Amino acid sequence: MVTSAAMRTTHTCPKCNGQEVLFLPQIADRDDDDNVKPLSAHVVHFDWKDDIEVGKLQAYVCRACGFTELYTREAAQLPWQKIPGAKLLTPRDPVLASVRNPDKR
């Protein structure tokens, strides 16, 4: 497997070798009420108090080609067992079918 260094550590794009990388400390999303909120990997919703957002997304974007790396803050705290469809993968696990056949979704 060929790997390249991450933009967040090298500040250089691994795709085009661009030398300007934009760091976005938060990715925004709009909720149903048109409020702007941070995009998170998991939200625990409570009707009677504020929601708990875990795994807020950050991005590193190459200004030359647009290649983007997303990173999840607090990744170890994600309750993956409670997220529908989530799978915890290790190097021993087989490649997911959606990765092997991306056009057959």
C-alpha positions in Angstrom: 0.0 0.0 0.0 1.4 3.4 -1.0 0.9 6.1 1.6 1.7 9.8 1.6 2.3 12.2 4.4 -0.7 14.0 5.7 -1.3 17.7 4.8 -1.9 18.5 8.4 1.7 17.6 9.2 3.6 18.6 6.0 1.5 21.6 4.9 2.1 20.2 1.4 -0.6 18.6 -0.8 0.2 14.9 -1.5 -1.7 15.0 -4.8 -0.3 18.1 -6.6 2.6 19.1 -4.2 0.8 22.5 -3.7 2.4 24.6 -1.0 -0.6 26.5 0.3 -2.9 24.5 2.6 -5.9 26.1 4.2 -6.8 24.8 7.7 -10.5 24.9 8.5 -10.9 24.4 12.3 -14.6 23.6 11.9 -16.8 22.5 9.0 -20.2 24.2 9.2 -23.6 22.7 8.4 -27.1 24.1 8.6 -29.8 22.3 10.7 -33.5 22.1 10.0 -34.1 25.4 11.6 -31.5 27.1 9.3 -29.0 27.5 12.2 -25.4 27.1 11.4 -23.7 24.4 13.5 -20.4 22.5 13.4 -20.6 19.3 11.3 -20.1 16.3 13.7 -19.7 12.6 13.2 -22.3 11.8 15.9 -25.0 13.8 17.7 -26.9 12.7 20.8 -30.2 14.5 20.7 -32.1 15.4 23.9 -35.5 17.1 23.6 -35.1 18.8 27.0 -31.5 20.1 26.8 -28.7 20.9 24.3 -27.6 18.1 22.0 -24.1 16.5 22.6 -22.0 16.7 19.5 -19.0 14.3 19.3 -16.4 14.1 16.6 -16.5 17.6 15.1 -14.8 17.7 11.7 -11.8 19.8 10.7 -10.3 20.1 7.2 -7.0 20.8 5.4 -7.6 22.0 1.9 -5.1 22.4 -0.9 -5.6 25.8 -2.5 -4.1 24.6 -5.8 -6.1 21.5 -6.6 -8.8 21.4 -3.9 -7.8 18.0 -2.4 -9.2 17.9 1.1 -8.3 15.9 4.2 -10.9 15.6 6.9 -10.1 14.8 10.5 -12.4 14.0 13.3 -11.7 15.6 16.7 -12.4 13.4 19.7 -12.4 10.3 17.5 -11.7 7.9 20.4 -14.8 9.2 22.2 -17.2 8.3 19.3 -19.8 5.8 20.5 -19.4 3.8 17.3 -21.6 0.9 18.6 -24.6 3.3 18.6 -24.1 4.7 15.1 -26.2 2.9 12.5 -24.0 1.2 10.0 -20.7 2.0 11.7 -18.0 -0.6 11.7 -14.7 -0.6 13.7 -12.1 -1.9 11.2 -8.7 -3.2 11.9 -5.9 -4.3 9.4 -7.2 -7.9 9.8 -10.7 -7.1 8.5 -11.6 -7.6 4.9 -12.1 -4.6 2.6 -15.7 -3.4 2.6 -17.7 -4.1 -0.4 -18.4 -0.4 -1.0 -14.7 0.2 -1.3 -14.1 -2.8 -3.6 -17.1 -1.9 -5.9 -17.7 1.9 -5.4 -20.2 2.1 -8.3 -22.5 -0.6 -6.9 -24.1 1.4 -4.0 
